[in-house]
Amino acid sequence: MKTRFALFAKVFAGLALCTALVNSAYAAEVKEIKQTHQGMQLNANLLLADGGGFDDKMVLLTHGTLTHKERSTYAQLQKNLAAQGVSSLAINLSLGLNDRHGEYDCNVAHTHKHTDALQEIGFWLDWLKSQGATAVTLMGHSRGGNQTAWFATEHDSDIIKNVVLVAPATGEQQSPAEYEEKYGKSLASVMAKAKKMVAAGKGNEMMADTDFIYCKKAKVAAASFVDYYEVKPQFDTPTLLKDINKPTLVVMGSADTVVADLPEKIQPLADAGKVETLMLEDADHFFLDFANEDLAAAVAEFM
């Protein structure tokens, strides 16, 4: 497993100023793209590297749980990738909402499913292809990393050249143990209620005051709850990667406590040559600042 240390030279004011100027220049070139999919408007941020086009190096980036394309991790990453000569499309998963922006409001009823992301990743990949893209690197962070890996294993195509997964979910994040630790109640009892509703043809009906993902006492469609919490081997990204067919890089942070079990789980795949791995020293789950720069450089090198 490779390890990278942020260079101490980056603390100097001159280099910091240069970085700020570069980021400012690229920020002005971000363009929001809006497209209609299944009667709903989706949006994504496109950032073409200087002199680059759709037929050059291109990343399709998927965000993590209930967040959005303009969160610091992804906004910085697009700028830093552009500085490395890599263009990117950072998508907003709709999460069941039309033209969604910003963090998901826990007061809004949840009708989305974890597996909805696979359709939307496929939609945006087709859009990139329609614009002339021929070689796309699929990239996802956290839950988005799991969804990206899931898509890559089930919907492989010639346009997908590489896969980059940043701190992808391992399945522990929605396990019965994690649910009980977070909410102080059994997942089994809530799941039984949700499954009973689905079996009765009431999957679209709401369960009130239901703890769900990061939201306490939320309104959640029974079918959505089952989709997110029913045990599936695909929720564990290392399990998915046993069947992946494209060159894959898994990036981890040494200070990441969200997917703390990932390094141990991914190591057998690295030993077998199925994936490449990179550990960024002192990076936490969100890969900000210098860690974000190092991440972008590593992705460009891998591509």
Summary of the structure (lengths in Angstrom):
residues: 303
radius of gyration: 19.3
end to end distance: 17.9
largest distance: 65.0
contacts: 1021
relative contact order: 0.15
helix: 41%
strand: 22%
